[in-house]
């Protein structure tokens, strides 16, 4: 949808799905109806999490791409926090529907907002409408014609490189999703999209997001919900603060630092849970979530668009997000089973995954800070030498 009909259309569709899905859940009186509502809401979540990073990447100046791209993760964390706060008073037999009503209201607001925003100027340019793209870009750059012209010239160079590439690879002219998944020209960006998104989840963050209360309630029977909300507040604040340094320090150093500290925190969490040392457990949980927020949370979503060719960014984001959600599903379904069998030792598994992920980042992921084009990211002189 985002590749064929535009990023704006993707937002409108996702917002519509949020609203309809939440309303179905809000009015449901059976398991089946709730399942249908969940499915429709899930369509909206999937579409939204694919479209948002692409759109932010395409409207952002290069020097602000890191901080603006991180706002996606800040907003996700804000949504998680809002849900947890609402659940403090409304997660009971009589008021649970109100949480879902709030979801429908937010979806409706998002629908109106989606109808008012500009289309991505880069997508408009990719469709050959350079005049329309220039007008949108100038509006986004506060009327700075010189800056807009400079950016448009870079896009035109990319388009020319793409045309030359298609002449040499005519089978990719009518690009389909299966081309992205199978063609060797997209191998590097495809592997990185899968690797960073799977690694992000297999490091174990959703063991905290999904089951934090269940883990903490054994250590703090009267304060587990409040502590979990504090963890979410910390996650959101630290993500925002860390975003200010993404365009200064670079994606790769921050990602490596984030994963390394998460590995250490996972070991400490394991020790705290096994030895029934509540203070160590909570402090290491905060350290783990904080280090995730510094890099492993926001950077993977930002990175996919930066390491992928223009014409497949929508496909790449869809592929990466699908890998991310599959990994989320595995962690969500397997963590309670493994945790029941080995207890706190499960976090040693996550620590081991952090080590593997750090090696992958170090060896395979290029630095994208300040790079304007795909060719700059990969150090490619001409598109014909790609991969």
KEFI-585247 format. One record per atom (N, C-alpha, C): residue in one letter; z, y, x. Coordinates in steps of 0.1 Angstrom, whole numbers, plus 5000, padded with zeros to 4 digits. Each point is the difference from the previous one (the first is absolute). Last residue first. Layout:
aZYX...
//
This chain:
x495949575260x500649875002x499349915010x497150394990x501249984993x500549865002x496150275016x500749915009x501449974993x496850294979x499349875002x500849915009x501350454990x500349914990x499449865002x501250335041x499049994990x500549894990x503050125033x499150115002x499050004989x505249835001x498649954999x499150125001x505149934999x499450035012x498549955000x503449984964x499749885007x499350035013x501350364972x501249915000x499749885009x496550314992x501150055009x501149905001x496749914969x499549985013x501050055011x500850074954x500249865003x499649975015x501550504990x499049914994x500449865004x502650385012x499350054988x499249904994x504850015030x498649955000x499350034987x504850085012x499050115004x498649955001x503349614999x500550144999x498950095006x500149514998x499150074992x500350154999x500549515033x500750134996x499050084992x499749465000x499750125008x500850124995x501049444999x499850124992x499850125009x500849545016x498750014992x499850134992x503849855032x498849955005x498750044992x504650134988x499850045014x498649965005x501549864957x499850155000x499650045014x501249554994x498750034994x499750155000x504249865016x499049955009x498650034994x503750084973x500050105011x498949975010x500949694965x499350124995x499850115011x502649615009x498549974999x499250124996x504750045000x499549995014x498549975000x502250024958x499950135006x499550005014x501049594978x498750064995x499850145006x504149795009x498949945007x498750054996x503750144976x500050065014x498949945008x500749834957x499450135000x500050065013x502349604997x498549984998x499350135000x504650015001x499549975013x498549975000x502450084960x499650125007x499649985014x501749644973x498750044996x499550135007x504549815003x499049965010x498650044997x503950054970x499650115009x499049975011x500149634964x500950124999x499450105010x498349544987x500550035014x500850135001x498349814958x500249885008x500650045014x499050324966x501049914994x500249885009x496750325012x501350065001x501149914995x495549874994x500449995014x501450055002x498150064958x500149865002x500649975015x499050454984x501249944994x500249855003x496150225019x501250055005x501349944993x495349924986x500649915010x501350055005x497350254968x500349874995x500749905009x498850465013x500850004988x500349874994x497150045038x501450045004x500949994987x495449924993x500649895008x501550035003x497550344979x500249894991x500749895007x498550365025x501250044992x500449894991x496049945024x501249995009x501350034993x496050084977x500249855002x501249975009x498750454994x500749954988x500249855001x497750215036x501350054999x500849944988x495449915005x500849935010x501450045000x497150254973x500149864995x500849915009x499150445014x501050004990x500149864994x496750065032x501350025006x501149994990x495550004984x500349885008x501450005006x498450394978x500249894990x500449875007x498850365027x501350034994x500349894990x495849985020x501049975010x501450024994x496250114974x500249865002x501149965009x499050464996x500549944987x500249855001x497950215036x501550044999x500649954988x495349965020x500849894995x501550034998x496550315017x499449934988x500849894994x501350255041x500050084987x499549924988x502449745040x498750084999x500050074986x504749875024x498949944993x498850104999x504650085019x499349905008x498849944994x502750334977x499750065013x499349905009x501749884957x498850094998x499650055014x503849725000x498949934995x498750094999x504550175011x499249945011x498749944995x503650174971x499250115006x498949945010x503149714980x499150054989x499150115006x503449825030x498949904996x499050054989x503950275014x498950005009x498949904996x504550094977x498950094997x498749975008x504049715006x499850034986x498750084998x501749895044x499449884993x499750024986x502250365025x498649965005x499449894992x504450234992x499450085011x498649965003x502749764968x499550134995x499450085010x502149605013x498849974992x499450134995x504150035021x498949985010x498749964993x503850064973x499750135007x498849985010x501949624979x499250084990x499550135006x502949735027x498749934997x499150084991x504450165009x499150015012x498749934997x503249964967x499550145000x499150025012x502049584997x499150024989x499450145000x503549905030x498749945005x498950014989x504450144989x499450095010x498749955005x502449734969x499550124994x499350095010x502049605016x498949974991x499450134994x503950035027x498849975008x498849984991x504250044978x499650135006x498749995009x502049604979x499350094991x499550135007x501049505016x500450135006x499250114992x499849485001x500750074989x500750135005x497049685024x501450025004x500950074989x495349934993x500549875004x501550015003x497650394990x500149924989x500749875003x499150305035x501050064991x500249914988x496749895032x501449985006x501050054990x495550074989x500349864999x501449975005x498450445003x500249964986x500449854999x498650165042x501450054997x500449974986x495649895014x501049925007x501450044996x496650274984x500049874993x501049905007x499250425020x500850014988x500149874992x497150035038x501450005004x500950014988x495450024991x500449875005x501449995005x498250424986x500249914988x500449865005x498850315032x501450034995x500349914988x495649975018x501049965010x501450024995x496450174974x500149854999x501049955010x499250465001x500549964987x500249854999x497850195038x501550035000x500649954987x495449965003x500649915009x501550025001x497450304975x500049874993x500749905009x499550435017x501050004989x500049874993x496750075034x501450005006x501149994989x495450024985x500349885007x501550005006x498050394978x500349894991x500549875007x500850535017x498949894999x500549894991x502150455013x500349885009x498949894999x499550404974x500450055014x500249885009x499049974953x498850065006x500450065014x503449784974x498849915001x498950065008x504350204986x499849975014x498749915002x501950144957x499750135007x499649975015x501449654970x498650044998x499750135008x504549824998x499149935010x498550054998x503250154968x500250065013x499149945011x499849814957x499550145000x500250075013x501849574994x498549995000x499450145001x504749964995x499549975014x498549995001x502050074957x500250125009x499549975014x499849644968x499150114996x500150125010x503049635006x498649965002x499050114997x504650064990x499750005014x498649975003x501349954956x500050145003x499750025015x500649564985x498750064996x499950155003x504149785009x499049955009x498650064996x503550094972x500250085012x498949955010x500449754961x499450134997x500050095012x502249595003x498649985000x499250134997x504750004998x499649995014x498549985000x502050014958x500150135006x499550005014x500449594978x498950084994x500050135006x503549715013x498749955005x498950094995x505150004995x499250125005x498549965004x503849714985x500150114991x499150125004x500449575025x499849974986x500050124991x498949895051x500650124994x499849984984x498749645029x500850085010x500750114993x497149734975x500949915006x501050065010x496450244980x501149984990x501049905005x495850125024x501250095002x501249974991x495849764996x500549985013x501450075002x497650064960x500549875001x500649975013x497850414994x501250004992x500749865001x495750065021x501150075007x501349994992x495349824992x501349934999x501250065007x495450194997x500149914988x501449954998x499050295038x499750074988x500249914987x500749805043x501050114997x499750074987x497049685016x501349924998x501150104997x495850175012x500249974985x501149914998x498650115045x500650114993x500349984985x498249715040x501149974991x500650114992x496149885032x501250055007x501250004991x495749904984x500649885005x501250045010x497250344979x500849934990x500849885006x497150275027x500950094994x501049924990x496349785020x501150015009x501150094994x495949954977x500849885000x501350015008x497050365002x500549994986x500949874998x497750095042x501050104998x500749984986x496349715011x501149985009x501250104997x495750034977x500849884995x501349995008x497050345013x500550024986x500849894995x497949955042x501150095000x500650034986x496249735004x501249935005x501250095001x495850184986x500549914990x501349935005x497650295028x500750084990x500649904990x497349805033x501250075006x500950074990x495849794986x501049915005x501350075004x495450134983x501350064994x501249915004x495549895013x500150155003x501350064995x498549544991x500750025013x500250155004x499849794948x499150055011x500850035012x502049844958x499349905008x499250055012x502650264966x500949895003x499349905010x497750384982x501150055008x500949885005x496549914971x499450045013x501250045009x500949904955x499949885009x499450035013x500450344967x501349975006x499949885009x495650294996x500949944991x501349965007x495250345007x501349945005x500849944989x494950125012x500750004987x501449925002x497750065039x499650124993x500750014987x500149655036x501250074996x499750134992x496749715020x500749914990x501250074995x497250185036x499650034987x500749924989x500750165050x500749904993x499650014985x498250305032x500249885009x500649884993x499450424978x498749965004x500049875009x504150204986x499449924989x498549965004x502450285030x500749874999x499349914990x498850465003x499549925011x500549865000x501850284968x498549984997x499449925011x504450155007x500049894990x498549964997x500850375028x500349885007x499949884990x499650424981x498849975008x500249875008x503750164976x498949954991x498849965007x503550215024x500349864996x499049944991x499550455012x499749925012x500449854996x501050324968x498549985001x499649915012x504550134994x499649904990x498649975001x501650345028x500549875004x499649894990x499150444988x499149965011x500449875006x502850204967x498849954994x499049955011x503950225014x500349874995x498849944994x499650445014x500349915012x500249864995x499650334967x498749975007x500249915011x503850164979x499349914992x498749965006x502550345021x500649875002x499349894991x498450444996x499849955014x500649865002x500750244959x498649945001x499849945014x504450104969x499650015014x498749935002x502950034959x498850095001x499650025015x503649704987x500350144996x498950095003x499949515002x500350075013x500250154998x498749714964x501249935006x500550075013x496050164979x501150024991x501349945005x496049915023x500450145002x501250044991x498149574994x500850015013x500450145003x497349924962x501349944998x500850025013x495650135002x500750094991x501449954998x497049745026x500450125007x500950094991x498149614981x501049975009x500650125007x496250054972x501249984993x501249965008x495950045022x500350134994x501349994992x498049615018x500750085010x500450134995x498649514981x500250144994x500850095010x499049515005x498950095003x500050144995x503349625000x499049984990x498850105002x503750025029x499549875002x498949974989x502550404996x499050015011x499449865002x503450014969x498950084995x498950015010x504149815013x499249914992x498850074994x502950265025x499349915009x499249904992x502750324978x498850065005x499249905009x503349884958x500050005015x498750055005x501650184953x499549875005x500150015015x503450304972x498749995005x499649865004x503750104961x499850015014x498550005004x501949944954x499950145005x499750015015x500749594975x498950064994x499750145005x503949755013x498849945006x498750064994x504250124982x499850065014x498849955006x501249824958x499650144999x499750065013x501849575000x498650004994x499550144999x504549945014x499049965011x498650014995x503450044969x500050125008x498949985011x500949634974x499350104992x499950135008x502649665018x498649965000x499150104993x504750054999x499550035013x498549975001x502249874961x499950155001x499450045013x500949544994x498950054991x499850155001x503849815021x498749965007x498850054993x504250054979x499850105011x498749975008x501349694968x499550124994x499750115010x502249615014x498549984998x499450124993x504650005004x499550005014x498449994999x502549954961x499950145003x499450015014x501249584981x498750044996x499850155004x504249785005x499149965010x498650064997x504350024974x499350125005x499049965011x502949684976x499650094990x499150115005x502249635026x499249944989x499450104990x500850165051x500849934991x499249954988x499450345041x499749855001x501049924992x500050495006x499249954989x499649855001x502850295031x500550014987x499249934989x498849975046x501450015001x500750004986x495250035009x500649874997x501549995000x497450395013x499949984985x500749874996x499650095046x500950094994x500149984985x496849755025x501449955002x501050104994x495550124997x500249884992x501449955002x498650365027x500250044986x500349884991x499049925045x501350064999x500250044985x495849835012x501049905001x501450054997x496550315003x499949924988x501049895000x499750265039x500650084989x499949924987x497949815037x501449995001x500750084989x495450045002x500449864996x501549985001x498350405016x499950004985x500449864995x499650065047x501250084995x500049994984x496349825022x501249915001x501250074995x496150265001x499849884991x501249915000x499750365030x500550044986x499849894990x498349995045x501349944998x500650044987x495950185014x499849864997x501449934998x499850455014x499649994986x499849854996x501250095045x501150054991x499649984986x496749895032x501249915001x501150044990x496050265005x499749884993x501249915000x499050455019x501149984990x499949874993x496850165034x501450035006x501149984990x495449954986x500449895010x501450035005x498950164951x499550045013x500549905011x499349844948x501050065010x499250055013x498249754960x500250154998x500850075010x499149525002x498750074999x500150154997x503849695003x499350015012x498850085000x502349934960x500850085009x499350025013x498149694970x499950144995x500750105009x500549545007x498750045003x499850144997x504149804989x499950035014x498650045004x500749904953x500850115005x499950035015x498049624974x499350135000x500750115007x501949554996x498750005008x499450145001x503949934974x500449985014x498749995009x499550034952x500650135006x500349985014x498449634976x498950105001x500650125007x503049664990x499049955010x499050115003x503150074966x500750015013x499049965011x498549964955x500250145004x500650015014x499749574982x498650055002x500150155005x504049814985x499649955013x498650045004x501650084957x500650095009x499749975014x498549704968x499350124999x500650115009x502249594997x498749985006x499250135000x504249994979x500250005014x498649985007x500149984953x500350135005x500150015015x499649584980x498750074999x500250145005x503849744998x499249955011x498650074999x503150084965x500450075013x499149965011x499249794960x499650144999x500550085013x501349544994x498550015002x499650155001x504549894989x499749985015x498550025002x502150274959x499849865004x499749995015x500350404973x501149934994x499949855004x498150555016x499949854999x501249944994x498850475012x500049964986x500049854998x499950215044x501050074993x500249954985x496549835029x501349955003x501150074992x495750164994x500149864995x501349945003x499250425018x500250014986x500049864994x499050045045x501450034998x500350014985x495549925013x500949895004x501450034997x496950354994x499849894989x501049895003x499950355032x500550044987x499949894990x498249925043x501550025001x500550034986x495449985004x500649875001x501550015000x497650405004x499849944986x500749864999x499750215042x501050074992x499949944985x496949845031x501349955004x501050074991x495650154995x500149864996x501449945002x498950435017x500050014985x500349854995x499350055046x501350054996x500250004985x495849885018x501049905003x501450044996x496550304997x499949904989x501049895003x499650325033x500650064988x500049904989x497849895040x501549995001x500650054988x495049804996x500750115006x501549985000x496149704987x500250114991x500850125005x498949605027x498850034992x500150124991x503649855030x498750025008x498950044991x504249914980x500150125008x498750025008x500349614973x500050124992x500050125009
//
